[in-house]
Amino acid sequence: MAISVERPRRTAHFLRNLLEMTGAMLVGMVVGGAVFAAVLAPLGMTLGEARLRFPAPWLLVMAVNMTVPMVAWMRHRQHSWQSSLEMAAAMLIPAIALIGLLWLELITVGPACGIYCALMLPAMVVAMLWRRHEYTA
């Protein structure tokens, strides 16, 4: 009977961690986007224009905007530095790979953001499953 009660509890902890990290990423995307927009404004450029004219730096900035608060939240929740850095890698590696594909002109700026989001979330789940004990306790 203890196994049947324990498994849902661990699953709930895992999902709560994923939801909290995703929330921190969304906050970082909004706040970081606002800061990025403020930096671009004196240059006479909007976020949309920056995304189209400079897709690789734009993608990297957005990935960092989401990664930094997520890692800060993980540290606040007492996650280890190792798992925090692994999660940061799970966020940044897809962005770097997409930047390479952009530079090689194998993809265009249009789908890059969608592809990034489609790769980033499963990469996070894989990193979480790698350290399952840390995310289920």
Backbone as CSV, one residue per row, in Angstrom:
resi,resn,N_x,N_y,N_z,CA_x,CA_y,CA_z,C_x,C_y,C_z
1,MET,0.815,-1.195,0.000,0.000,0.000,0.000,0.860,1.261,0.000
2,ALA,2.011,1.219,0.665,2.879,2.395,0.736,3.389,2.781,-0.649
3,ILE,3.626,1.791,-1.502,4.120,2.080,-2.851,3.073,2.856,-3.641
4,SER,1.815,2.473,-3.518,0.769,3.138,-4.292,0.561,4.589,-3.846
5,VAL,0.823,4.906,-2.584,0.698,6.275,-2.093,1.954,7.070,-2.437
6,GLU,3.105,6.447,-2.349,4.378,7.134,-2.566,4.580,7.558,-4.019
7,ARG,4.215,6.740,-4.948,4.438,7.058,-6.363,3.695,8.326,-6.812
8,PRO,2.402,8.470,-6.508,1.727,9.716,-6.889,2.348,10.944,-6.214
9,ARG,2.812,10.783,-4.987,3.436,11.897,-4.279,4.728,12.310,-4.987
10,ARG,5.526,11.347,-5.385,6.776,11.648,-6.103,6.480,12.275,-7.464
11,THR,5.474,11.764,-8.134,5.079,12.336,-9.429,4.619,13.771,-9.246
12,ALA,3.869,14.034,-8.191,3.406,15.394,-7.911,4.580,16.325,-7.643
13,HIS,5.575,15.868,-6.898,6.770,16.679,-6.646,7.504,16.973,-7.955
14,PHE,7.631,15.947,-8.780,8.307,16.109,-10.076,7.590,17.163,-10.919
15,LEU,6.278,17.034,-11.021,5.491,17.981,-11.821,5.503,19.381,-11.221
16,ARG,5.489,19.463,-9.887,5.561,20.773,-9.247,6.889,21.457,-9.579
17,ASN,7.981,20.693,-9.514,9.291,21.256,-9.868,9.297,21.745,-11.311
18,LEU,8.766,20.951,-12.214,8.719,21.336,-13.623,7.878,22.596,-13.807
19,LEU,6.741,22.669,-13.143,5.863,23.833,-13.244,6.541,25.081,-12.665
20,GLU,7.193,24.942,-11.530,7.877,26.086,-10.927,8.998,26.596,-11.826
21,MET,9.778,25.687,-12.384,10.876,26.101,-13.262,10.336,26.750,-14.531
22,THR,9.244,26.210,-15.063,8.630,26.799,-16.254,8.090,28.191,-15.930
23,GLY,7.511,28.362,-14.760,7.036,29.674,-14.327,8.176,30.677,-14.214
24,ALA,9.292,30.242,-13.636,10.462,31.127,-13.529,10.968,31.500,-14.919
25,MET,10.939,30.554,-15.847,11.364,30.835,-17.225,10.441,31.853,-17.877
26,LEU,9.140,31.715,-17.670,8.183,32.658,-18.257,8.392,34.065,-17.699
27,VAL,8.619,34.157,-16.390,8.911,35.463,-15.791,10.173,36.039,-16.418
28,GLY,11.200,35.207,-16.565,12.441,35.670,-17.182,12.246,36.102,-18.621
29,MET,11.395,35.388,-19.344,11.142,35.743,-20.737,10.452,37.108,-20.816
30,VAL,9.471,37.349,-19.946,8.735,38.615,-19.963,9.622,39.767,-19.474
31,VAL,10.244,39.597,-18.316,11.077,40.662,-17.755,12.307,40.897,-18.637
32,GLY,12.968,39.804,-19.026,14.139,39.936,-19.896,13.784,40.548,-21.236
33,GLY,12.615,40.178,-21.763,12.160,40.761,-23.023,11.926,42.254,-22.894
34,ALA,11.366,42.672,-21.753,11.139,44.095,-21.520,12.463,44.849,-21.412
35,VAL,13.419,44.266,-20.726,14.739,44.896,-20.619,15.404,44.958,-21.990
36,PHE,15.329,43.864,-22.737,15.908,43.811,-24.077,15.251,44.857,-24.976
37,ALA,13.937,45.004,-24.864,13.210,46.008,-25.654,13.675,47.413,-25.283
38,ALA,13.915,47.631,-23.988,14.396,48.949,-23.546,15.795,49.235,-24.070
39,VAL,16.620,48.216,-24.174,17.971,48.381,-24.724,17.899,48.670,-26.223
40,LEU,16.967,48.019,-26.898,16.834,48.195,-28.348,16.180,49.513,-28.737
41,ALA,15.325,50.048,-27.875,14.554,51.255,-28.210,15.436,52.435,-28.635
42,PRO,16.520,52.759,-27.906,17.363,53.872,-28.348,18.024,53.623,-29.713
43,LEU,18.106,52.348,-30.104,18.664,52.006,-31.410,17.594,52.062,-32.501
44,GLY,16.370,52.388,-32.098,15.270,52.473,-33.044,14.808,51.118,-33.542
45,MET,14.910,50.090,-32.679,14.569,48.736,-33.097,13.612,48.113,-32.084
46,THR,12.643,47.367,-32.575,11.724,46.630,-31.710,12.236,45.201,-31.537
47,LEU,11.612,44.478,-30.611,11.975,43.060,-30.434,11.735,42.266,-31.715
48,GLY,10.614,42.536,-32.365,10.306,41.827,-33.611,11.338,42.093,-34.691
49,GLU,11.763,43.345,-34.804,12.792,43.676,-35.798,14.125,43.013,-35.447
50,ALA,14.467,43.011,-34.156,15.717,42.369,-33.724,15.681,40.878,-34.026
51,ARG,14.522,40.258,-33.793,14.384,38.821,-34.065,14.605,38.524,-35.543
52,LEU,14.092,39.388,-36.402,14.235,39.162,-37.847,15.628,39.518,-38.369
53,ARG,16.197,40.601,-37.869,17.496,41.055,-38.372,18.668,40.318,-37.750
54,PHE,18.518,39.935,-36.469,19.611,39.291,-35.739,19.083,38.063,-34.995
55,PRO,18.658,37.044,-35.742,17.979,35.914,-35.084,18.865,35.135,-34.115
56,ALA,20.139,34.969,-34.422,21.006,34.183,-33.538,21.208,34.878,-32.198
57,PRO,21.624,36.152,-32.180,21.758,36.814,-30.874,20.422,36.911,-30.128
58,TRP,19.345,37.139,-30.881,18.035,37.237,-30.249,17.690,35.923,-29.538
59,LEU,17.923,34.803,-30.203,17.628,33.498,-29.623,18.485,33.253,-28.379
60,LEU,19.750,33.623,-28.448,20.634,33.438,-27.300,20.196,34.313,-26.126
61,VAL,19.839,35.558,-26.399,19.373,36.451,-25.329,18.125,35.890,-24.680
62,MET,17.192,35.421,-25.482,15.962,34.870,-24.909,16.246,33.600,-24.092
63,ALA,17.144,32.758,-24.572,17.495,31.549,-23.811,18.119,31.915,-22.470
64,VAL,19.009,32.896,-22.474,19.639,33.338,-21.225,18.599,33.993,-20.318
65,ASN,17.692,34.785,-20.899,16.629,35.423,-20.106,15.791,34.394,-19.370
66,MET,15.602,33.236,-19.951,14.799,32.198,-19.303,15.642,31.338,-18.362
67,THR,16.909,31.141,-18.703,17.768,30.254,-17.917,18.150,30.855,-16.573
68,VAL,18.520,32.123,-16.559,19.009,32.746,-15.320,17.972,32.696,-14.194
69,PRO,16.732,33.125,-14.416,15.779,33.038,-13.295,15.413,31.605,-12.930
70,MET,15.440,30.709,-13.900,15.145,29.318,-13.591,16.209,28.749,-12.655
71,VAL,17.483,29.012,-12.962,18.570,28.528,-12.100,18.490,29.219,-10.733
72,ALA,18.179,30.504,-10.719,18.036,31.206,-9.435,16.920,30.569,-8.599
73,TRP,15.811,30.231,-9.242,14.717,29.582,-8.526,15.137,28.204,-8.023
74,MET,15.857,27.474,-8.845,16.325,26.150,-8.422,17.229,26.260,-7.196
75,ARG,18.122,27.233,-7.197,19.009,27.420,-6.050,18.196,27.837,-4.817
76,HIS,17.180,28.680,-5.020,16.307,29.086,-3.924,15.608,27.865,-3.326
77,ARG,15.254,26.905,-4.172,14.568,25.690,-3.714,15.556,24.613,-3.271
78,GLN,16.822,25.001,-3.106,17.854,24.120,-2.541,18.313,23.011,-3.486
79,HIS,18.143,23.190,-4.792,18.691,22.216,-5.729,20.205,22.399,-5.779
80,SER,20.903,21.326,-6.066,22.364,21.379,-6.108,22.854,22.234,-7.280
81,TRP,24.092,22.705,-7.159,24.690,23.440,-8.275,24.791,22.545,-9.500
82,GLN,25.120,21.277,-9.270,25.279,20.362,-10.402,23.978,20.222,-11.182
83,SER,22.866,19.993,-10.488,21.601,19.849,-11.211,21.159,21.182,-11.810
84,SER,21.477,22.291,-11.158,21.144,23.613,-11.706,21.910,23.871,-12.995
85,LEU,23.183,23.508,-13.006,23.987,23.700,-14.219,23.566,22.734,-15.326
86,GLU,23.176,21.520,-14.951,22.666,20.587,-15.958,21.378,21.112,-16.583
87,MET,20.528,21.721,-15.757,19.288,22.276,-16.284,19.583,23.475,-17.178
88,ALA,20.568,24.279,-16.800,20.979,25.399,-17.654,21.481,24.876,-18.996
89,ALA,22.231,23.801,-18.966,22.714,23.199,-20.217,21.542,22.701,-21.054
90,ALA,20.547,22.119,-20.397,19.360,21.644,-21.125,18.634,22.801,-21.802
91,MET,18.763,23.987,-21.240,18.132,25.177,-21.827,18.990,25.768,-22.948
92,LEU,20.292,25.782,-22.753,21.175,26.494,-23.680,21.627,25.647,-24.870
93,ILE,21.795,24.360,-24.696,22.268,23.508,-25.799,21.315,23.538,-26.994
94,PRO,19.988,23.428,-26.793,19.101,23.543,-27.966,19.219,24.904,-28.657
95,ALA,19.390,25.975,-27.877,19.534,27.306,-28.482,20.810,27.382,-29.310
96,ILE,21.898,26.859,-28.788,23.171,26.887,-29.515,23.082,26.041,-30.777
97,ALA,22.437,24.887,-30.675,22.268,24.039,-31.862,21.442,24.761,-32.931
98,LEU,20.389,25.438,-32.519,19.557,26.179,-33.475,20.310,27.352,-34.081
99,ILE,21.145,28.008,-33.297,21.963,29.095,-33.833,22.881,28.555,-34.927
100,GLY,23.446,27.381,-34.680,24.266,26.743,-35.717,23.461,26.473,-36.982
101,LEU,22.247,25.983,-36.826,21.388,25.721,-37.988,20.997,27.017,-38.698
102,LEU,20.807,28.079,-37.931,20.518,29.382,-38.541,21.712,29.862,-39.363
103,TRP,22.906,29.757,-38.789,24.113,30.213,-39.480,24.379,29.394,-40.744
104,LEU,24.045,28.113,-40.671,24.225,27.246,-41.844,23.071,27.405,-42.843
105,GLU,22.109,28.236,-42.468,20.920,28.502,-43.277,20.114,27.234,-43.566
106,LEU,20.106,26.328,-42.592,19.301,25.114,-42.709,17.885,25.334,-42.174
107,ILE,17.732,26.365,-41.361,16.404,26.794,-40.918,16.350,28.313,-41.041
108,THR,15.138,28.834,-41.020,14.962,30.283,-41.068,14.514,30.773,-39.698
109,VAL,14.519,32.072,-39.543,14.167,32.662,-38.264,12.732,32.336,-37.855
110,GLY,11.830,32.196,-38.808,10.428,31.944,-38.502,10.202,30.791,-37.541
111,PRO,10.643,29.602,-37.871,10.374,28.472,-36.990,11.369,28.304,-35.835
112,ALA,12.421,29.113,-35.784,13.471,28.905,-34.779,12.920,28.953,-33.357
113,CYS,12.075,29.923,-33.063,11.544,30.048,-31.701,10.665,28.854,-31.342
114,GLY,9.805,28.463,-32.249,8.952,27.305,-31.993,9.752,26.028,-31.820
115,ILE,10.766,25.867,-32.655,11.630,24.685,-32.542,12.356,24.707,-31.203
116,TYR,12.830,25.898,-30.807,13.528,26.015,-29.518,12.628,25.570,-28.377
117,CYS,11.414,26.079,-28.340,10.486,25.691,-27.273,10.170,24.196,-27.324
118,ALA,10.044,23.664,-28.534,9.748,22.237,-28.687,10.915,21.365,-28.234
119,LEU,12.132,21.866,-28.305,13.309,21.104,-27.876,13.639,21.334,-26.404
120,MET,13.435,22.554,-25.939,13.851,22.938,-24.600,13.073,22.194,-23.518
121,LEU,11.769,22.120,-23.630,10.978,21.463,-22.584,11.296,19.973,-22.457
122,PRO,11.377,19.215,-23.558,11.787,17.810,-23.395,13.213,17.680,-22.849
123,ALA,14.098,18.600,-23.220,15.468,18.559,-22.685,15.446,18.769,-21.170
124,MET,14.570,19.654,-20.703,14.429,19.858,-19.257,13.925,18.595,-18.568
125,VAL,12.945,17.959,-19.170,12.394,16.735,-18.574,13.467,15.641,-18.528
126,VAL,14.260,15.532,-19.574,15.349,14.541,-19.579,16.335,14.843,-18.458
127,ALA,16.716,16.117,-18.285,17.631,16.488,-17.201,17.012,16.169,-15.841
128,MET,15.715,16.384,-15.723,15.041,16.063,-14.467,14.997,14.553,-14.223
129,LEU,14.755,13.797,-15.264,14.726,12.338,-15.102,16.115,11.790,-14.767
130,TRP,17.138,12.465,-15.275,18.523,12.055,-14.992,18.792,12.135,-13.487
131,ARG,18.263,13.155,-12.848,18.412,13.335,-11.399,17.043,13.202,-10.721
132,ARG,16.337,12.181,-11.091,14.966,11.942,-10.636,14.828,12.089,-9.126
133,HIS,15.789,11.551,-8.370,15.696,11.598,-6.909,15.628,13.035,-6.382
134,GLU,16.285,13.963,-7.071,16.284,15.356,-6.609,14.962,16.055,-6.914
135,TYR,14.286,15.641,-7.972,13.057,16.311,-8.375,11.797,15.637,-7.871
136,THR,11.935,14.476,-7.249,10.755,13.778,-6.749,10.664,13.782,-5.219
137,ALA,11.674,14.325,-4.579,11.688,14.319,-3.095,11.250,15.660,-2.560
